[in-house]
Every structure is written in C-alpha cells, then in structure tokens.
Amino acid sequence: MNIRTWILVIINTLIFTVVITISFSFYSLFESTLDDKVLSQLSSIERLKRIQVEDYIQREWENFKKVPVSSASDSIFLSKLPTPIKNNGVYDFTEFSHDGKLLIGLVFVQDDSTYIKLLNDTFIQNVLLERTGMGSSGETYLVGSDFRLRSASRFFPEEAPYSIISETESVKNAFENKIEKGIYKDYRNIEVYSAYHLIEFPNFKFVILSEIDAKEVAIPLKSMQKKLIIIAISILIIALFLGNYLAQFISTPLNKMKKEILEMTDGNYKPVRYKKSSFKEIDEVLKALTELKVSLSSAISFSKDVGNMNLDSNYKPKSNNDILGHSLIKMQEKLIEYQNKINFANTQRKRNLIEGQETERKRLSQELHDGIGPLLTSLRFYVESLNIDAKQKNDAKEIIDQTIAEIRRMVYDLMPPTLIDFGVAATLQTFVNLIKKSTHIDIEFDNGIKENNSKIDDTISISVFRICQELINNTIKHSKATKIRISITEFDELLSVFYFDNGLGYNLEKVETGSGLINIKERVEILNGAIHFTPEKKHATVEFEIPLTYA
C-alpha cells in the first residue's frame, strides 16, 4: 500500500467513525431532551389545571357549607337518588347524569334536612379544554374510579364522556399512587406522552391526565434524522476530497519541512500542527521543528506583551541556558519596578493635589466664616438701629439674611465645620437633611460607623464626604431620581460605602468628565481603595471600600 492510499483509508475511516458517533450521540441526546421537555411541559399543564379544578371544587364547597340552600331542581335530583346520603361532602353523581357529562354534587346534612347543590361542569370543562401548549393532538381529561371519562373527549366530542372507558396503564398507576410520567397508550389505544395525577376528595377520586400524541412529538425527530444523514454524507464526501488533497503534500514531507524552515528565516514563528507520519525519522524532525517554533513563538509573544506594557504576562524560560528567556524576564522585572514607581508618584501627586485643595477650601471656609460672616452680622445689627422707613429696613435685613445664608452654604460646601469636629457620619446626616429641605427626593442615610475606637481619620472622612456629596449632586442634576439610599459601614480593617438611586442610569464609557466620576475614582485610588459602578436604569449603585490603613 502506498502512502497516499494509506492516508486516504485512515483519514476517511476516522472521519466516518467520528461522524457516525457524533450523529448518533446528538440524535440520542436530542431525543432524550425532547422527551424530557415534552413531559415537563405536560406536567406543568397538568399541575396548573389540577390546581384550578381542586380550588374550584373546594371553594364551592366552603361557600355552600356557610349557606346550605337547595334549588328546586337540585332537590328533585336528590330525591331520585337510589340511596339516601347521610354524610356531608362532595360527591360524584356522573353515573346519574342524563347526558353522561360530569356531575358533581355538594351535600350538607343539618337538623335532619339534606341540602344539595349540583355544580355546573362548564368551568371545569373550560379549564380542561384550554389548548395552550398542547400542540395539535394534546388534551387534558378526567377519569373516574370506574375508569370512565368524566370530561369531554376532544377526539369523540359527540359521545357522552361517561360512555368512554379509559382503563389504561397511566390511569391505573394514578389510582395506585404511582405518580409518574412517560409514554403510554391512551383510551384510543394510541401511544401518547402522558403526565397524570390523582385528584382526591373524601367521597370520590378522579385522575387528571395531560397527553399529546407520540407521533406529533416525533415529527422534529424525523426531521433531525434526515438532516443528520445529509450532513454525514456531505462530510464524508468533503473528507474524501480533502484526504486526497492532503495526501499529495504529505507524500513530499521534505519540501514541507524546507518551507517551514524558510518561513522561520522570514520571521514567521507561528507553530503548525502536523499529522503523524508513517516514518519515524520524519516524525522526529517535525516534532523538533514544532517545539522550536513553539519556543520561539512563546518568547516573541511574551516580548510583545512586555513591549505593550502588559506586565502581568507569564513566561518561563526553557532551561538555565535559555539566555533570551532570562533576559526577557529581567526586562519585565525592571519595567514592573519602573511602573510601580510611576504609579506611586502619580498617586502621591494626586494625593498632594487633593490635600492642597482641601487645605485651601478649609482656609477659604474659615475666612468666610470668621471674616465676612461677623461683618454681615454687625451690618444687620446696624441696619436694625437705623432710623429709617420700616419697609426699607426689612428689605435691607432680608438681603443681609440671604447673603448670610449664601455664605453659610458656601462655607459648608468648602469645608463643613462638623467634618473635623464630629466626623463624616454627622456631616453627611446634616448634608442629607439640607438636601431633603431643598428637593423632593427621598433620602435615607444608614450610619454604621463605630461610636468608639473608630479608625477613620480626617483624610478618609473628607474623601468619603466629598465622594458622597458629588454622587448626591450628580443624582439631583442628571438622574431624575426620587430615592437615594446611602449606607456606611465600618469594619475592623476597612470602610464600606453603598450608594443607590432609582434614576435614569448612565453609560460609563460615554459619561462626561464634568460629572465628577474621574474625581471620585481618583479619591478612592489614592486611598488604595476599590470602587464599582453599576449604572443600570432605575437601579444605579456605587460601591466602594477603603482600607483603614491606606498609607
């Protein structure tokens, strides 16, 4: 056998085996999945209808017990029963029905008087005849303990239900409390997918069954079978031509090796998977060539990652003599060291900038509070002492009061006086109260900061307040929210903050930098914290954690 024939036989045999195995496995899996899905759907339908029937009968019985009254026609029916009824309860009178349809009676005995109410079977029939999810051949019906139908058959609509006998395996299983589901023959002696259950009341038992013809379920299976056959034949034809095509190249392996070596000299180190040859020497050469290309490709890929500053990439030298690999590792270590220094410097710069801003805010706040504030207060006292028109005096006092209020607001925005003296919780609570007064937004603040031995310093307090302040302002300006929830919890080693609003949400990739999100991220980063945004519509949240030893 020449090498070309040998390759064709092996390849096509292998592909034929794989295709047949996969096709059979897929068909079996599809069949099993379809069976489970159909039976599960039938069980759900049966359960839903059973609950509706049971609830209807139970509800009618409870209402009848409260006010037991017999109509004239119902009383006549009671008098025609061959055996007097002495016990209260729900009874199956279908055998006494003149048209063979379902007849359920409610009987209540009180003070030597017997009251009866015959239920209209329309509601139960409508529930059972609901076709949603039942296909073209599905039906749900009731069977009594005498194995006679209690509900109308969709296949024999002209026949009285009581005249149809359904002594099937599924009905017997249900009466024996063997509640299962599977494929059985129905009262027509046709195979069906069946889900069934027992409906039991003190004086009678029904079996409710939801079924669909097996032939209808098998339609997609037959279609799948045809498709798999067509696919398998197509694959085998393609494999025949492909095997012939590959055999021409494999018959000249030396030219292939030459081609790969020349490609390496041109800088192409991408490894190629070779099929096993019948010649040991060729296999060893191809294996060595593949290992060489894999080694070079790995080193080149790692060097590209390092060059793109992807310093988390992993690479392991092949041996102690791998000079290239060790050099790349050393380069990565130097770059990591350099990047850490740059990151530290950037963080320190941002920290100094923010600390400088807060210091300047504190200075301006103090100057406004201690300088202009007292002057305006003195001016107000002076205006009160002037002997001028009362209206002019009140107008002047109102302007001065508005100015004082505006300066107080500016002082609070620059540096709330309570932040250093009473901490971030009290400051946020005050800020929330101010927002409640000026807007219609419902704001809740949950304070979980330790009252004693708290590790929160001034730097963390200022940053957390500024972040929450920025988030609240963004919500008021942009989100059209009606609710805000803020929760701060202090643990032993970290501070956790959760912020929620029910606004419009936002796109993190398209949000404008003016919204303050960049400033929020930087404040968390310089404290070595982590922040996560979830800007979903009507459920926008921000969560961040700050270690209490951030330095």
VEXDREN-2710 file (C-alpha; in Angstrom, 1 decimal):
% VEXDREN-2710
k/r/px/py/pz
1/MET/0.0/0.0/0.0
2/ASN/1.5/3.3/-1.0
3/ILE/1.5/6.3/1.4
4/ARG/-1.3/8.1/-0.5
5/THR/-3.7/5.2/-0.3
6/TRP/-2.8/4.6/3.3
7/ILE/-3.5/8.2/4.3
8/LEU/-6.9/8.2/2.4
9/VAL/-8.0/5.0/4.2
10/ILE/-7.0/6.1/7.6
11/ILE/-8.4/9.6/7.4
12/ASN/-11.8/8.6/5.9
13/THR/-12.2/5.7/8.3
14/LEU/-11.5/8.1/11.2
15/ILE/-13.9/10.8/10.0
16/PHE/-16.6/8.2/9.2
17/THR/-16.3/6.8/12.7
18/VAL/-16.4/10.3/14.3
19/VAL/-19.3/11.5/12.2
20/ILE/-21.4/8.4/12.9
21/THR/-20.6/8.5/16.6
22/ILE/-21.4/12.2/16.9
23/SER/-24.6/11.9/14.9
24/PHE/-25.8/9.0/16.9
25/SER/-24.9/10.7/20.2
26/PHE/-26.5/14.0/19.1
27/TYR/-29.7/12.2/17.9
28/SER/-30.0/10.3/21.2
29/LEU/-29.4/13.5/23.2
30/PHE/-31.9/15.4/21.2
31/GLU/-34.5/12.6/21.6
32/SER/-33.9/12.5/25.4
33/THR/-34.0/16.2/25.7
34/LEU/-37.2/16.4/23.7
35/ASP/-38.9/13.7/25.8
36/ASP/-37.9/15.5/29.0
37/LYS/-39.1/18.8/27.7
38/VAL/-42.5/17.5/26.5
39/LEU/-43.1/15.5/29.7
40/SER/-42.0/18.5/31.8
41/GLN/-44.4/20.8/29.9
42/LEU/-47.2/18.3/30.2
43/SER/-46.6/18.0/33.9
44/SER/-46.8/21.8/34.3
45/ILE/-50.0/21.9/32.3
46/GLU/-51.5/19.0/34.3
47/ARG/-50.4/20.6/37.6
48/LEU/-51.9/24.0/36.7
49/LYS/-55.2/22.6/35.6
50/ARG/-55.4/20.2/38.6
51/ILE/-54.9/23.1/41.0
52/GLN/-57.6/25.1/39.2
53/VAL/-60.1/22.2/39.4
54/GLU/-59.3/21.4/43.0
55/ASP/-59.5/25.1/44.1
56/TYR/-62.9/25.5/42.3
57/ILE/-64.5/22.4/44.0
58/GLN/-63.0/23.3/47.4
59/ARG/-64.1/27.0/47.0
60/GLU/-67.7/26.0/46.0
61/TRP/-67.8/23.5/49.0
62/GLU/-66.7/26.1/51.5
63/ASN/-69.2/28.6/50.3
64/PHE/-72.0/26.0/50.3
65/LYS/-71.3/25.0/53.9
66/LYS/-71.7/28.6/55.0
67/VAL/-75.1/29.0/53.4
68/PRO/-76.6/25.5/52.5
69/VAL/-79.6/26.1/50.2
70/SER/-81.0/23.7/47.6
71/SER/-82.7/24.8/44.4
72/ALA/-85.9/23.1/43.4
73/SER/-84.3/21.2/40.6
74/ASP/-81.4/20.1/42.8
75/SER/-83.9/18.9/45.5
76/ILE/-85.7/16.8/42.9
77/PHE/-82.4/15.2/41.8
78/LEU/-81.6/14.4/45.5
79/SER/-85.0/12.6/45.9
80/LYS/-84.3/10.5/42.8
81/LEU/-81.0/9.1/44.2
82/PRO/-81.4/5.3/45.0
83/THR/-79.6/5.6/48.3
84/PRO/-80.1/8.5/50.8
85/ILE/-77.0/10.4/51.6
86/LYS/-76.3/10.9/55.3
87/ASN/-72.7/12.4/55.3
88/ASN/-71.6/15.8/54.3
89/GLY/-69.2/16.1/51.4
90/VAL/-68.5/16.4/47.7
91/TYR/-69.9/13.5/45.6
92/ASP/-69.5/12.3/42.0
93/PHE/-73.1/11.9/40.5
94/THR/-72.0/11.5/36.9
95/GLU/-73.5/8.0/36.7
96/PHE/-76.9/9.6/37.4
97/SER/-76.4/12.3/34.8
98/HIS/-78.9/12.1/31.9
99/ASP/-76.4/13.1/29.3
100/GLY/-73.3/11.4/30.6
101/LYS/-71.5/14.6/31.4
102/LEU/-69.6/15.4/34.6
103/LEU/-72.0/16.0/37.5
104/ILE/-70.6/16.9/40.9
105/GLY/-72.8/17.5/43.9
106/LEU/-72.3/19.2/47.2
107/VAL/-74.3/17.6/50.1
108/PHE/-74.8/19.1/53.5
109/VAL/-76.9/17.4/56.2
110/GLN/-78.2/19.6/59.0
111/ASP/-81.1/19.1/61.5
112/ASP/-82.5/16.1/59.7
113/SER/-82.5/18.2/56.5
114/THR/-80.3/17.4/53.5
115/TYR/-79.2/20.2/51.2
116/ILE/-77.7/19.7/47.8
117/LYS/-76.1/21.8/45.1
118/LEU/-75.2/20.5/41.7
119/LEU/-72.1/22.2/40.2
120/ASN/-72.1/23.4/36.7
121/ASP/-69.4/21.5/34.8
122/THR/-68.8/24.4/32.4
123/PHE/-65.9/25.9/34.4
124/ILE/-64.1/22.5/34.8
125/GLN/-64.6/21.7/31.1
126/ASN/-63.3/25.1/30.0
127/VAL/-60.2/24.5/32.2
128/LEU/-59.6/21.1/30.7
129/LEU/-60.2/22.1/27.1
130/GLU/-57.7/25.0/27.3
131/ARG/-55.2/24.2/24.5
132/THR/-52.3/26.4/25.3
133/GLY/-49.1/24.4/25.0
134/MET/-50.9/21.2/23.9
135/GLY/-50.0/21.1/20.2
136/SER/-52.5/19.8/17.7
137/SER/-53.1/16.4/19.3
138/GLY/-52.9/17.3/23.1
139/GLU/-55.8/17.0/25.5
140/THR/-56.4/17.1/29.2
141/TYR/-59.3/15.0/30.7
142/LEU/-60.7/13.4/33.9
143/VAL/-61.2/9.7/34.6
144/GLY/-63.3/8.3/37.5
145/SER/-62.5/5.3/39.7
146/ASP/-64.8/3.3/37.4
147/PHE/-62.3/4.0/34.5
148/ARG/-64.9/6.1/32.7
149/LEU/-64.3/9.6/31.4
150/ARG/-65.7/12.5/33.4
151/SER/-64.8/15.2/30.9
152/ALA/-65.4/15.6/27.2
153/SER/-63.0/13.9/24.7
154/ARG/-61.7/16.2/22.0
155/PHE/-61.4/13.2/19.7
156/PHE/-65.0/12.0/20.3
157/PRO/-66.9/15.2/21.0
158/GLU/-70.3/13.7/20.1
159/GLU/-70.0/10.8/22.6
160/ALA/-71.1/11.2/26.2
161/PRO/-67.9/11.2/28.4
162/TYR/-69.4/8.6/30.8
163/SER/-69.7/6.2/27.9
164/ILE/-65.9/6.2/27.1
165/ILE/-63.8/3.8/29.0
166/SER/-60.1/4.6/29.8
167/GLU/-58.7/1.6/31.7
168/THR/-55.1/2.5/30.7
169/GLU/-51.8/1.9/32.5
170/SER/-51.4/5.6/33.3
171/VAL/-54.9/5.7/34.9
172/LYS/-54.2/2.6/36.9
173/ASN/-50.9/4.0/38.1
174/ALA/-52.5/7.1/39.3
175/PHE/-55.2/5.3/41.3
176/GLU/-52.4/3.2/42.8
177/ASN/-50.5/6.4/43.7
178/LYS/-47.7/5.6/41.3
179/ILE/-47.4/9.2/40.2
180/GLU/-45.0/9.1/37.2
181/LYS/-44.9/10.4/33.7
182/GLY/-43.9/8.7/30.5
183/ILE/-45.1/7.2/27.2
184/TYR/-48.3/5.1/27.4
185/LYS/-51.3/4.1/25.3
186/ASP/-54.4/6.2/25.9
187/TYR/-58.1/5.2/25.8
188/ARG/-57.8/5.3/21.9
189/ASN/-55.0/2.7/22.1
190/ILE/-52.6/5.2/20.7
191/GLU/-49.1/5.9/22.2
192/VAL/-49.0/9.3/23.9
193/TYR/-46.8/11.3/26.2
194/SER/-48.7/11.3/29.4
195/ALA/-48.5/13.3/32.7
196/TYR/-51.1/12.4/35.3
197/HIS/-52.0/12.9/38.9
198/LEU/-54.8/11.9/41.4
199/ILE/-57.5/14.4/42.4
200/GLU/-58.9/13.1/45.7
201/PHE/-61.8/14.2/47.8
202/PRO/-63.3/12.2/50.8
203/ASN/-66.1/10.7/48.7
204/PHE/-64.6/10.3/45.2
205/LYS/-61.3/10.2/43.3
206/PHE/-60.5/11.5/39.8
207/VAL/-57.4/11.1/37.7
208/ILE/-56.4/14.1/35.6
209/LEU/-54.3/13.4/32.6
210/SER/-52.5/15.7/30.1
211/GLU/-51.4/13.9/27.0
212/ILE/-50.1/14.5/23.5
213/ASP/-49.7/12.0/20.7
214/ALA/-46.2/10.5/20.3
215/LYS/-46.4/10.9/16.5
216/GLU/-46.7/14.6/16.8
217/VAL/-43.7/14.7/19.2
218/ALA/-41.7/12.5/16.8
219/ILE/-42.0/15.0/13.8
220/PRO/-38.9/17.1/14.8
221/LEU/-37.0/13.9/15.5
222/LYS/-37.6/12.6/11.9
223/SER/-36.6/16.0/10.5
224/MET/-33.4/15.9/12.6
225/GLN/-32.7/12.3/11.5
226/LYS/-32.9/13.4/7.8
227/LYS/-30.7/16.4/8.4
228/LEU/-28.0/14.3/10.2
229/ILE/-27.9/11.8/7.3
230/ILE/-27.5/14.6/4.8
231/ILE/-24.7/16.2/7.0
232/ALA/-22.9/12.9/7.5
233/ILE/-22.9/12.2/3.7
234/SER/-21.7/15.7/2.9
235/ILE/-18.9/15.5/5.5
236/LEU/-17.8/12.1/4.1
237/ILE/-17.7/13.5/0.5
238/ILE/-15.7/16.5/1.7
239/ALA/-13.4/14.3/3.7
240/LEU/-12.7/12.1/0.6
241/PHE/-11.6/15.1/-1.5
242/LEU/-9.7/16.7/1.5
243/GLY/-7.9/13.5/2.2
244/ASN/-6.8/13.2/-1.4
245/TYR/-5.7/16.8/-1.3
246/LEU/-3.6/16.4/1.9
247/ALA/-2.0/13.1/0.7
248/GLN/-0.3/14.9/-2.2
249/PHE/1.5/17.2/0.2
250/ILE/2.3/14.6/2.9
251/SER/3.9/12.4/0.2
252/THR/6.7/15.0/0.0
253/PRO/7.4/15.8/3.7
254/LEU/10.9/17.1/3.0
255/ASN/9.5/20.0/0.9
256/LYS/7.2/20.8/3.7
257/MET/10.0/21.0/6.2
258/LYS/12.0/23.1/3.9
259/LYS/9.1/25.5/3.5
260/GLU/8.6/25.8/7.3
261/ILE/12.3/26.5/7.9
262/LEU/12.4/29.2/5.2
263/GLU/9.3/30.8/6.8
264/MET/11.2/30.9/10.1
265/THR/14.0/32.8/8.5
266/ASP/11.4/35.3/7.3
267/GLY/10.2/35.8/10.9
268/ASN/7.1/33.5/10.9
269/TYR/7.3/31.6/14.1
270/LYS/3.7/30.5/14.3
271/PRO/3.6/26.8/15.2
272/VAL/1.9/24.3/12.9
273/ARG/0.2/21.1/14.0
274/TYR/1.5/18.2/11.9
275/LYS/-0.3/14.9/11.3
276/LYS/1.6/11.8/12.4
277/SER/3.6/10.2/9.6
278/SER/4.3/6.6/9.0
279/PHE/8.1/7.4/9.1
280/LYS/9.7/7.7/12.4
281/GLU/12.6/9.9/11.3
282/ILE/10.2/12.4/9.7
283/ASP/8.1/12.5/12.8
284/GLU/11.1/13.3/15.0
285/VAL/12.2/16.1/12.7
286/LEU/8.7/17.5/12.5
287/LYS/8.4/17.3/16.3
288/ALA/11.7/19.0/16.9
289/LEU/10.7/21.7/14.3
290/THR/7.4/22.3/16.1
291/GLU/9.0/22.5/19.5
292/LEU/11.4/25.1/18.2
293/LYS/8.7/27.2/16.7
294/VAL/6.6/26.9/19.9
295/SER/9.5/28.0/22.0
296/LEU/10.3/31.0/19.7
297/SER/6.7/31.9/19.3
298/SER/6.2/31.9/23.1
299/ALA/9.3/34.2/23.6
300/ILE/8.1/36.5/20.9
301/SER/4.6/36.7/22.3
302/PHE/6.0/37.4/25.7
303/SER/8.3/40.2/24.3
304/LYS/5.2/41.7/22.6
305/ASP/3.3/41.8/25.9
306/VAL/6.2/43.4/27.7
307/GLY/6.6/45.9/24.9
308/ASN/2.9/46.8/25.2
309/MET/3.4/47.1/29.0
310/ASN/1.2/44.0/29.7
311/LEU/3.4/43.2/32.6
312/ASP/1.1/40.5/34.1
313/SER/2.0/38.1/31.3
314/ASN/3.7/34.9/32.4
315/TYR/6.7/33.3/30.8
316/LYS/9.1/30.5/31.9
317/PRO/12.5/30.0/30.3
318/LYS/13.0/26.6/28.8
319/SER/16.2/26.0/30.8
320/ASN/19.1/27.7/32.6
321/ASN/20.8/28.1/29.2
322/ASP/17.8/30.0/27.7
323/ILE/19.6/33.4/27.6
324/LEU/16.8/35.0/25.7
325/GLY/14.2/33.9/28.2
326/HIS/16.1/35.0/31.2
327/SER/16.8/38.4/29.6
328/LEU/13.1/38.9/28.9
329/ILE/12.2/38.0/32.5
330/LYS/14.8/40.6/33.8
331/MET/13.4/43.2/31.4
332/GLN/9.9/42.5/32.7
333/GLU/11.0/42.9/36.3
334/LYS/12.7/46.2/35.6
335/LEU/9.6/47.5/33.8
336/ILE/7.4/46.4/36.7
337/GLU/9.7/48.2/39.1
338/TYR/9.6/51.4/37.0
339/GLN/5.8/51.2/36.6
340/ASN/5.4/50.9/40.4
341/LYS/7.5/54.0/40.9
342/ILE/5.5/55.9/38.3
343/ASN/2.2/54.7/39.9
344/PHE/3.4/55.7/43.3
345/ALA/4.5/59.1/42.1
346/ASN/1.2/59.7/40.3
347/THR/-0.8/58.6/43.4
348/GLN/1.3/60.8/45.6
349/ARG/0.8/63.8/43.2
350/LYS/-2.9/63.3/43.2
351/ARG/-2.9/62.9/47.0
352/ASN/-0.9/66.2/47.4
353/LEU/-3.2/67.9/44.9
354/ILE/-6.4/66.9/46.7
355/GLU/-4.9/67.6/50.1
356/GLY/-3.9/71.1/48.8
357/GLN/-7.4/71.6/47.5
358/GLU/-8.9/70.6/50.9
359/THR/-6.4/72.9/52.8
360/GLU/-7.3/75.8/50.5
361/ARG/-11.0/75.1/50.9
362/LYS/-10.6/74.9/54.7
363/ARG/-8.7/78.3/54.7
364/LEU/-11.4/80.0/52.5
365/SER/-14.2/78.5/54.6
366/GLN/-12.5/79.8/57.8
367/GLU/-12.0/83.2/56.3
368/LEU/-15.6/83.5/55.1
369/HIS/-16.8/82.2/58.5
370/ASP/-14.6/84.4/60.6
371/GLY/-14.2/87.4/58.4
372/ILE/-17.3/88.2/56.2
373/GLY/-19.7/86.4/58.5
374/PRO/-19.3/88.6/61.6
375/LEU/-19.2/91.7/59.3
376/LEU/-22.6/90.9/57.8
377/THR/-24.0/90.1/61.3
378/SER/-22.7/93.5/62.5
379/LEU/-24.2/95.2/59.4
380/ARG/-27.6/93.6/60.2
381/PHE/-27.5/94.9/63.8
382/TYR/-26.5/98.3/62.4
383/VAL/-29.4/98.3/60.0
384/GLU/-31.8/97.5/62.8
385/SER/-30.6/100.5/64.7
386/LEU/-31.1/103.0/61.8
387/ASN/-34.0/105.3/62.0
388/ILE/-35.3/104.7/58.5
389/ASP/-38.6/103.5/56.9
390/ALA/-39.7/100.1/58.3
391/LYS/-40.1/98.6/54.8
392/GLN/-36.7/99.7/53.7
393/LYS/-35.2/98.3/57.0
394/ASN/-37.0/95.0/56.5
395/ASP/-35.8/94.8/52.8
396/ALA/-32.2/95.5/53.8
397/LYS/-32.4/92.9/56.6
398/GLU/-33.8/90.3/54.2
399/ILE/-31.0/91.0/51.7
400/ILE/-28.4/90.7/54.5
401/ASP/-30.0/87.4/55.8
402/GLN/-30.0/85.9/52.3
403/THR/-26.3/86.9/52.0
404/ILE/-25.5/85.3/55.4
405/ALA/-27.3/82.2/54.3
406/GLU/-25.5/82.0/51.0
407/ILE/-22.1/82.5/52.8
408/ARG/-23.1/79.7/55.2
409/ARG/-23.9/77.4/52.3
410/MET/-20.5/78.3/50.6
411/VAL/-18.7/77.6/53.9
412/TYR/-20.5/74.3/54.2
413/ASP/-19.6/73.3/50.6
414/LEU/-16.0/74.4/51.0
415/MET/-15.4/72.6/54.4
416/PRO/-18.3/71.6/56.7
417/PRO/-17.4/72.7/60.2
418/THR/-18.8/69.5/61.6
419/LEU/-16.5/67.3/59.5
420/ILE/-13.4/67.6/61.6
421/ASP/-15.2/68.1/64.9
422/PHE/-17.9/65.4/64.7
423/GLY/-16.8/63.1/61.8
424/VAL/-18.2/62.1/58.4
425/ALA/-21.4/60.5/59.7
426/ALA/-22.7/63.6/61.4
427/THR/-21.7/65.8/58.5
428/LEU/-23.4/63.6/55.9
429/GLN/-26.5/63.4/58.1
430/THR/-26.6/67.3/58.1
431/PHE/-26.0/67.4/54.4
432/VAL/-28.8/64.9/53.8
433/ASN/-31.2/67.0/55.9
434/LEU/-30.3/70.1/53.9
435/ILE/-31.0/68.3/50.6
436/LYS/-34.3/67.0/51.9
437/LYS/-35.4/70.6/52.6
438/SER/-34.4/71.9/49.2
439/THR/-35.6/69.0/47.0
440/HIS/-38.4/66.4/46.8
441/ILE/-36.0/63.4/46.8
442/ASP/-36.5/60.8/49.4
443/ILE/-33.0/60.3/51.0
444/GLU/-32.1/57.7/53.6
445/PHE/-28.8/57.5/55.4
446/ASP/-27.7/54.4/57.3
447/ASN/-24.8/55.1/59.7
448/GLY/-22.7/52.0/60.5
449/ILE/-19.6/53.8/61.8
450/LYS/-18.3/52.7/65.2
451/GLU/-19.1/55.1/68.0
452/ASN/-16.0/54.0/70.0
453/ASN/-12.5/53.2/68.8
454/SER/-13.2/54.3/65.2
455/LYS/-10.1/54.2/62.9
456/ILE/-11.5/56.7/60.4
457/ASP/-9.1/59.7/60.2
458/ASP/-9.7/63.2/58.8
459/THR/-8.3/62.3/55.4
460/ILE/-10.8/59.4/54.9
461/SER/-13.6/61.5/56.4
462/ILE/-13.0/64.3/53.9
463/SER/-12.7/62.0/50.9
464/VAL/-15.9/60.0/51.8
465/PHE/-17.9/63.1/52.3
466/ARG/-16.7/64.6/49.0
467/ILE/-17.5/61.4/47.2
468/CYS/-21.0/61.2/48.7
469/GLN/-21.5/64.9/48.1
470/GLU/-20.5/64.5/44.4
471/LEU/-22.8/61.5/44.0
472/ILE/-25.8/63.2/45.5
473/ASN/-25.2/66.3/43.4
474/ASN/-25.0/64.2/40.2
475/THR/-28.2/62.4/41.1
476/ILE/-30.0/65.7/41.7
477/LYS/-28.7/67.3/38.4
478/HIS/-28.8/64.4/36.0
479/SER/-30.7/61.3/37.1
480/LYS/-34.3/62.5/37.8
481/ALA/-34.3/60.1/40.7
482/THR/-36.9/60.1/43.5
483/LYS/-35.0/57.9/46.0
484/ILE/-31.4/57.9/47.3
485/ARG/-30.1/55.4/49.8
486/ILE/-26.6/55.7/51.5
487/SER/-25.1/53.2/53.8
488/ILE/-21.7/53.5/55.5
489/THR/-20.3/50.6/57.5
490/GLU/-17.0/50.5/59.4
491/PHE/-15.3/47.1/59.8
492/ASP/-12.1/46.3/61.6
493/GLU/-9.9/46.8/58.6
494/LEU/-11.9/48.8/56.1
495/LEU/-14.8/51.2/55.5
496/SER/-17.5/50.2/53.1
497/VAL/-19.9/52.7/51.4
498/PHE/-23.0/51.8/49.4
499/TYR/-24.9/54.4/47.3
500/PHE/-28.2/53.8/45.4
501/ASP/-30.6/55.9/43.4
502/ASN/-33.5/54.9/41.2
503/GLY/-32.7/57.4/38.4
504/LEU/-32.1/57.1/34.7
505/GLY/-28.6/55.5/35.0
506/TYR/-25.6/56.4/32.8
507/ASN/-23.1/55.0/30.4
508/LEU/-19.6/54.8/32.0
509/GLU/-17.9/54.9/28.6
510/LYS/-19.8/58.0/27.3
511/VAL/-20.4/59.9/30.6
512/GLU/-19.0/63.4/30.6
513/THR/-15.9/64.0/32.7
514/GLY/-17.6/67.0/34.2
515/SER/-19.9/64.7/36.2
516/GLY/-17.1/64.2/38.7
517/LEU/-16.7/60.4/38.3
518/ILE/-13.0/60.8/37.5
519/ASN/-12.5/62.8/40.7
520/ILE/-14.4/60.1/42.6
521/LYS/-12.2/57.3/41.2
522/GLU/-9.0/59.3/42.0
523/ARG/-10.1/59.9/45.6
524/VAL/-10.7/56.2/46.1
525/GLU/-7.5/55.2/44.3
526/ILE/-5.2/57.4/46.4
527/LEU/-6.6/55.7/49.5
528/ASN/-5.8/52.3/48.0
529/GLY/-9.5/51.5/47.8
530/ALA/-11.7/49.8/45.2
531/ILE/-14.8/51.2/43.6
532/HIS/-17.5/49.6/41.4
533/PHE/-20.2/51.4/39.4
534/THR/-23.5/49.6/38.4
535/PRO/-25.3/52.3/36.3
536/GLU/-28.5/50.3/35.4
537/LYS/-31.7/52.1/34.7
538/LYS/-33.8/52.5/37.9
539/HIS/-31.1/50.7/39.8
540/ALA/-27.9/52.7/39.7
541/THR/-25.5/51.8/42.5
542/VAL/-21.9/52.8/43.5
543/GLU/-20.0/50.7/46.0
544/PHE/-16.5/51.4/47.3
545/GLU/-14.3/50.2/50.0
546/ILE/-11.3/52.0/51.7
547/PRO/-8.8/50.2/53.9
548/LEU/-8.5/52.0/57.2
549/THR/-4.7/51.7/56.9
550/TYR/-4.3/53.1/53.4
551/ALA/-0.9/54.6/53.6
END
